Amino acid sequence: MKTKMREKQWAEKYPDIGTDPLPTEPYVSQERFALERDRIFRRCWINVGRIEEVPDIGDYFVRDIAVCGTSVLIIRGSDGVVRGFHNVCSHRSNTLVLDERGSCPGRINCHFHNWVYSDTGELVWVPDEENFFDLDKRDLGLTPVSTDIWEGFVFVHLDPEPPETLRDYLGGVADQLDGCPFGQMPLSQTYRVEERANWKVGLDAQNELYHFPFQHRHVAGDVFVTNDKQQSRYQDLRLYNYHSVWSCEYSETQKSTPLTSTLYKFDGVLRAFKIPQMIGGMDFFTVFPNFVILLYQLGTSTSYLTYHFWPLAVDRTIWEIRIHFREPLTVRERLRQEYFKCISRDTLQEDTAMHENVHMGLDSRAKSHLILQDSEIAIRHFHQVMEDRIGSARSG
């Protein structure tokens, strides 16, 4: 299927974003990386997981935010409330919880000197307490991290007093996705890969469709609608305060194989699972700074993916991909999901190789600027937000 798409329509809709090339130095500069740590990651709401990861009292998970040298413990307390704490003992600053996830109903023990905390963060027992000087356990609980939840997504803010609520920060993303049935699509697969690339390289590469007919032509090249020049374009684009969403449509004429024809054949079970919050067949939400929500709707097959780009160094990133499906009702539906995971894995492997190649080129400093076209405006918007926030933090 081909569709008519106007040239340069997004620059016309959002003229304040501009059309100038972007400088390459922010991708490879150590000084810039330090600014991003202090003025972006320490001053924004950061998604660290989902509420389903802590379903019961005492359940916890740990999220290391390496760019900030911080480990965060998310735990459901005995009162049912989900809280975040710095994963640090009050005694000698030992890392408190070593496992990535688990359950400790009622108490958390430090493995160094066995100080004991409740699952709501209070210090409740100190071995040989009488040998300390003026020790008051009421003042020595775990250090809280500002934590809030939206539609099951758990966010933290490393500023003890965030300048805006999570709801205000999410803005148009929350307005668009309020009520979306994320909780009905449990986690099915997680991929993590350490890339030799700056975190913004990976995020930029995912934040456009321009590359799709070329880079992914063998794996999934004709899956989305193209124009009469075989180019993929946004169906819709919306820029919010810090965030963005673009959408595209699936092609009705994409090539099918005997395998896909069999997998997507009607299997006698039909259940409507439309997501009214969706704009197109696939919606790509970039939640500043490093979080992405992808919603897919293909017939009755619905899923969502999340991406996290976790900076480790100016040239090292953990790209974490989580794939969520509704529970399958039939064997064919389960096979469709497994097939989707395989195609996604192959596509993402192609992306990873390209991220590293792009960073190598940037690091050579052979080019001083990046040239972007109209269908890469979401990238331009992201970098404008970066500059605005770094600049406002500098002036503040």
C-alpha positions as CSV (number, residue, x, y, z in Angstrom):
1,M,0.0,0.0,0.0
2,K,1.2,3.5,-0.9
3,T,0.0,6.7,0.7
4,K,0.5,10.3,-0.2
5,M,2.6,12.2,2.3
6,R,3.5,15.9,2.1
7,E,7.1,16.9,2.0
8,K,8.5,18.7,5.0
9,Q,5.1,18.8,6.8
10,W,6.5,18.4,10.3
11,A,8.8,21.4,10.0
12,E,5.8,23.4,8.9
13,K,3.8,22.1,11.9
14,Y,6.6,22.7,14.4
15,P,8.7,25.6,13.1
16,D,10.3,26.3,16.4
17,I,12.2,23.0,16.2
18,G,14.3,24.4,13.3
19,T,16.1,22.6,10.5
20,D,19.8,23.2,11.3
21,P,22.3,20.4,11.5
22,L,23.1,19.0,14.9
23,P,26.6,19.1,16.3
24,T,28.4,15.7,16.8
25,E,30.6,16.7,19.8
26,P,27.9,16.1,22.4
27,Y,28.0,12.4,21.5
28,V,31.7,12.0,22.3
29,S,32.6,14.7,24.8
30,Q,33.4,13.6,28.3
31,E,32.5,17.1,29.6
32,R,29.1,16.8,28.0
33,F,28.6,13.4,29.5
34,A,29.2,14.8,32.9
35,L,26.7,17.6,32.3
36,E,24.1,15.0,31.2
37,R,24.7,13.1,34.4
38,D,24.3,16.1,36.7
39,R,21.7,18.1,34.8
40,I,19.6,15.5,33.1
41,F,19.6,12.1,34.9
42,R,19.8,13.6,38.4
43,R,17.1,16.1,37.6
44,C,14.5,14.1,35.6
45,W,11.9,11.5,36.5
46,I,13.5,8.1,35.4
47,N,11.5,4.9,34.8
48,V,13.0,2.0,36.6
49,G,10.4,-0.8,36.2
50,R,6.8,-1.9,36.6
51,I,4.5,-2.5,39.5
52,E,4.1,-6.1,38.5
53,E,7.7,-6.7,39.6
54,V,6.7,-6.1,43.2
55,P,3.2,-7.8,43.5
56,D,3.4,-8.9,47.1
57,I,4.5,-7.5,50.4
58,G,8.3,-7.7,50.7
59,D,8.9,-8.1,47.0
60,Y,11.7,-5.9,45.7
61,F,13.9,-5.1,42.7
62,V,17.1,-3.2,42.4
63,R,17.9,-0.8,39.6
64,D,21.5,0.5,39.3
65,I,21.6,3.9,37.6
66,A,25.3,3.7,36.7
67,V,25.5,7.1,35.1
68,C,24.7,8.6,38.5
69,G,26.7,6.1,40.6
70,T,23.4,5.2,42.3
71,S,21.6,1.9,43.2
72,V,17.9,2.2,43.9
73,L,15.8,-0.3,45.9
74,I,12.1,-0.5,45.0
75,I,10.1,-2.5,47.6
76,R,6.5,-3.1,48.5
77,G,6.2,-2.5,52.2
78,S,4.1,-4.4,54.8
79,D,1.5,-1.6,54.4
80,G,1.2,-2.3,50.7
81,V,2.9,0.9,49.6
82,V,5.7,0.8,46.9
83,R,8.7,2.9,47.9
84,G,12.1,3.7,46.6
85,F,15.3,3.9,48.7
86,H,18.9,4.4,48.1
87,N,20.3,0.9,48.3
88,V,22.8,1.9,51.0
89,C,23.1,0.9,54.6
90,S,23.1,3.7,57.2
91,H,26.0,2.2,59.1
92,R,29.0,2.2,56.7
93,S,27.3,2.7,53.4
94,N,27.5,-0.9,52.3
95,T,25.4,-1.9,49.3
96,L,22.4,-3.2,51.2
97,V,20.6,-5.6,48.7
98,L,22.9,-7.6,46.4
99,D,20.3,-9.5,44.4
100,E,18.6,-7.9,41.3
101,R,15.2,-9.0,42.7
102,G,13.6,-11.1,45.4
103,S,11.4,-11.0,48.5
104,C,12.2,-10.2,52.1
105,P,8.8,-9.8,54.0
106,G,9.2,-7.7,57.1
107,R,12.9,-7.1,57.2
108,I,16.1,-6.3,55.2
109,N,19.4,-7.3,56.6
110,C,22.8,-5.7,55.7
111,H,25.3,-8.5,55.0
112,F,28.2,-6.5,56.5
113,H,27.2,-6.0,60.1
114,N,23.6,-7.3,60.1
115,W,21.9,-4.0,60.7
116,V,18.2,-4.7,60.1
117,Y,15.6,-2.5,58.4
118,S,11.8,-2.9,58.0
119,D,10.3,-3.2,54.6
120,T,9.1,0.3,55.0
121,G,12.6,1.6,55.6
122,E,13.0,2.0,59.3
123,L,16.1,0.8,61.2
124,V,14.7,-1.7,63.7
125,W,17.8,-3.5,65.1
126,V,21.5,-2.8,65.5
127,P,23.9,-5.5,66.8
128,D,25.8,-4.4,69.9
129,E,23.8,-1.2,70.0
130,E,24.9,-0.2,73.5
131,N,28.4,0.2,72.2
132,F,27.6,3.1,69.9
133,F,27.6,6.8,70.9
134,D,24.2,8.6,71.1
135,L,22.7,6.3,68.4
136,D,19.1,7.0,67.6
137,K,17.6,4.4,65.3
138,R,14.7,6.8,64.4
139,D,17.2,9.0,62.5
140,L,19.0,6.2,60.7
141,G,16.4,4.6,58.4
142,L,17.0,4.0,54.7
143,T,17.4,7.2,52.6
144,P,14.2,7.6,50.6
145,V,14.2,8.2,46.8
146,S,11.3,10.2,45.4
147,T,9.1,7.6,43.8
148,D,5.8,7.7,42.0
149,I,3.7,5.4,39.8
150,W,1.8,6.1,36.6
151,E,-0.2,3.4,34.8
152,G,1.9,0.7,36.6
153,F,5.3,2.3,35.5
154,V,7.5,3.0,38.5
155,F,9.5,6.3,38.3
156,V,12.2,7.7,40.6
157,H,13.6,11.2,40.9
158,L,17.1,11.6,42.5
159,D,16.3,15.1,43.7
160,P,14.8,14.7,47.2
161,E,12.3,17.5,46.3
162,P,11.5,17.2,42.6
163,P,10.5,20.5,41.0
164,E,7.5,19.0,39.3
165,T,5.2,16.0,39.9
166,L,5.5,12.9,37.7
167,R,2.1,13.7,36.2
168,D,3.2,17.2,35.3
169,Y,6.5,15.9,33.9
170,L,4.8,13.3,31.7
171,G,2.4,15.9,30.4
172,G,1.0,14.9,27.0
173,V,2.3,11.3,27.2
174,A,0.1,10.7,30.3
175,D,-2.8,12.5,28.7
176,Q,-2.6,10.2,25.6
177,L,-2.0,6.9,27.5
178,D,-4.1,7.2,30.6
179,G,-6.1,4.0,31.0
180,C,-4.0,2.0,28.5
181,P,-4.2,-1.7,29.6
182,F,-0.5,-2.2,30.2
183,G,-1.3,-4.4,33.2
184,Q,-3.1,-6.9,30.9
185,M,0.1,-7.5,28.9
186,P,2.7,-9.2,31.2
187,L,6.4,-9.3,30.6
188,S,7.4,-12.1,28.2
189,Q,11.0,-11.5,27.2
190,T,13.9,-9.3,28.2
191,Y,17.0,-8.6,26.1
192,R,20.0,-6.7,27.4
193,V,23.0,-5.8,25.3
194,E,26.0,-3.6,26.2
195,E,26.8,-1.4,23.2
196,R,30.0,0.4,22.4
197,A,28.1,3.6,21.7
198,N,26.9,6.7,23.4
199,W,23.4,6.3,24.8
200,K,22.0,9.1,22.5
201,V,23.2,7.2,19.4
202,G,20.9,4.3,20.1
203,L,17.9,6.4,21.1
204,D,18.3,8.5,18.0
205,A,18.5,5.5,15.7
206,Q,15.2,4.1,17.1
207,N,13.5,7.4,17.0
208,E,12.8,7.5,13.3
209,L,11.5,5.3,10.4
210,Y,13.8,6.7,7.7
211,H,16.2,3.8,8.0
212,F,13.6,1.0,8.0
213,P,13.3,0.2,4.3
214,F,17.1,0.0,4.0
215,Q,18.6,-1.4,7.2
216,H,15.8,-3.9,7.9
217,R,14.8,-4.6,4.3
218,H,15.6,-8.4,4.6
219,V,14.1,-9.0,8.0
220,A,11.0,-6.7,8.0
221,G,11.4,-4.2,5.2
222,D,7.9,-3.9,3.9
223,V,5.9,-4.2,7.1
224,F,5.0,-0.4,7.2
225,V,3.2,1.8,4.7
226,T,5.5,3.6,2.3
227,N,4.9,6.4,-0.2
228,D,5.3,6.2,-3.9
229,K,9.1,6.4,-3.5
230,Q,9.2,3.4,-1.2
231,Q,10.0,5.7,1.8
232,S,8.6,5.2,5.3
233,R,7.0,8.3,6.8
234,Y,5.2,9.2,10.0
235,Q,1.5,8.8,9.9
236,D,1.3,11.3,12.8
237,L,3.7,13.1,15.0
238,R,3.1,14.9,18.3
239,L,5.7,16.8,20.3
240,Y,5.0,17.4,24.0
241,N,6.9,19.4,26.7
242,Y,9.9,17.0,26.9
243,H,8.6,14.0,25.1
244,S,7.3,12.9,21.7
245,V,5.2,10.3,19.9
246,W,5.2,9.3,16.3
247,S,3.0,6.7,14.6
248,C,2.9,4.6,11.5
249,E,0.6,2.2,9.7
250,Y,1.1,-1.4,8.8
251,S,1.2,-2.2,5.1
252,E,-1.8,-4.2,3.8
253,T,0.4,-5.6,1.0
254,Q,3.4,-6.7,2.9
255,K,4.8,-10.0,1.7
256,S,3.8,-13.1,3.6
257,T,5.6,-16.4,3.9
258,P,4.1,-19.9,4.4
259,L,5.1,-19.5,8.1
260,T,3.4,-16.1,8.6
261,S,0.3,-17.2,6.6
262,T,-0.1,-20.1,8.9
263,L,0.7,-18.2,12.1
264,Y,-1.8,-15.4,11.4
265,K,-4.5,-17.6,10.0
266,F,-7.8,-17.3,12.0
267,D,-7.6,-20.0,14.7
268,G,-11.2,-20.0,15.9
269,V,-10.7,-17.7,18.9
270,L,-11.4,-14.1,18.4
271,R,-11.2,-11.6,21.2
272,A,-11.2,-7.9,20.7
273,F,-8.2,-6.2,22.4
274,K,-8.1,-2.8,20.8
275,I,-6.3,-0.1,22.6
276,P,-8.3,3.1,22.1
277,Q,-5.4,5.3,23.3
278,M,-3.4,4.3,20.2
279,I,-2.9,6.7,17.3
280,G,-1.8,4.3,14.6
281,G,-0.8,0.7,14.0
282,M,2.5,1.3,15.9
283,D,3.1,4.3,18.3
284,F,6.6,5.2,19.5
285,F,6.6,7.3,22.6
286,T,9.9,8.8,23.7
287,V,9.8,9.6,27.4
288,F,12.7,11.9,28.1
289,P,15.4,11.2,28.8
290,N,16.0,7.5,28.2
291,F,12.7,5.6,28.1
292,V,10.6,4.4,25.2
293,I,7.2,2.8,25.0
294,L,6.2,1.1,21.7
295,L,2.6,0.0,21.3
296,Y,1.8,-2.5,18.5
297,Q,-1.7,-3.3,17.2
298,L,-1.8,-5.7,14.2
299,G,-5.3,-7.2,13.8
300,T,-6.2,-8.8,17.2
301,S,-2.5,-9.1,18.0
302,T,-1.5,-6.5,20.6
303,S,1.8,-6.0,22.4
304,Y,4.0,-3.4,23.8
305,L,7.8,-3.0,24.1
306,T,9.9,-0.8,26.3
307,Y,13.4,0.4,25.7
308,H,15.8,1.8,28.3
309,F,19.1,3.3,27.2
310,W,21.3,3.2,30.3
311,P,24.5,5.2,30.0
312,L,27.6,3.5,31.5
313,A,30.2,5.9,30.0
314,V,30.4,8.3,27.1
315,D,31.0,5.3,24.8
316,R,29.2,2.5,26.6
317,T,25.4,1.9,27.0
318,I,23.1,-0.9,28.2
319,W,20.2,-1.2,25.8
320,E,17.4,-3.0,27.6
321,I,14.4,-4.3,25.7
322,R,11.3,-5.7,27.4
323,I,8.5,-7.3,25.3
324,H,5.0,-7.6,26.8
325,F,2.1,-9.7,25.5
326,R,-1.4,-10.5,26.7
327,E,-1.7,-14.2,27.9
328,P,-2.2,-16.4,24.8
329,L,-5.5,-18.3,24.5
330,T,-4.3,-20.7,21.8
331,V,-1.2,-22.5,20.6
332,R,-1.2,-20.4,17.4
333,E,-1.4,-17.2,19.4
334,R,1.6,-18.3,21.5
335,L,3.5,-19.2,18.4
336,R,2.8,-15.8,16.9
337,Q,4.2,-14.2,20.0
338,E,7.4,-16.3,19.8
339,Y,7.7,-15.4,16.1
340,F,7.4,-11.8,17.0
341,K,10.1,-12.1,19.6
342,C,12.4,-13.8,17.0
343,I,11.8,-11.1,14.4
344,S,12.3,-8.4,17.0
345,R,15.6,-9.9,18.1
346,D,16.9,-10.1,14.6
347,T,15.9,-6.5,13.9
348,L,17.4,-5.3,17.1
349,Q,20.7,-7.1,16.4
350,E,20.9,-5.1,13.1
351,D,20.2,-1.9,15.1
352,T,23.0,-2.7,17.6
353,A,25.6,-3.2,14.9
354,M,24.6,0.1,13.4
355,H,24.7,2.0,16.7
356,E,28.3,0.9,17.2
357,N,29.2,1.8,13.6
358,V,27.6,5.3,14.0
359,H,29.5,5.9,17.3
360,M,32.8,4.9,15.7
361,G,32.2,7.4,13.0
362,L,31.3,10.1,15.5
363,D,34.3,9.4,17.6
364,S,36.6,9.9,14.6
365,R,35.4,13.5,14.6
366,A,35.5,13.3,10.8
367,K,32.1,15.1,10.7
368,S,31.2,18.1,12.8
369,H,27.5,17.9,12.3
370,L,24.6,15.5,11.6
371,I,22.2,16.3,8.7
372,L,18.6,15.5,9.5
373,Q,15.5,15.4,7.3
374,D,11.9,16.2,8.1
375,S,11.1,12.6,9.1
376,E,13.9,12.8,11.7
377,I,12.3,15.8,13.6
378,A,11.7,13.7,16.7
379,I,15.4,13.4,17.0
380,R,15.8,17.2,16.6
381,H,13.1,17.8,19.3
382,F,14.9,15.4,21.7
383,H,18.2,17.3,21.4
384,Q,16.4,20.6,21.7
385,V,15.0,19.4,25.0
386,M,18.5,18.3,26.1
387,E,20.0,21.7,25.3
388,D,17.1,23.5,27.0
389,R,17.4,21.5,30.2
390,I,21.2,21.7,30.4
391,G,21.0,25.4,29.7
392,S,18.3,26.1,32.3
393,A,20.2,24.0,34.9
394,R,23.4,25.9,34.2
395,S,21.7,29.3,34.6
396,G,19.9,28.1,37.7
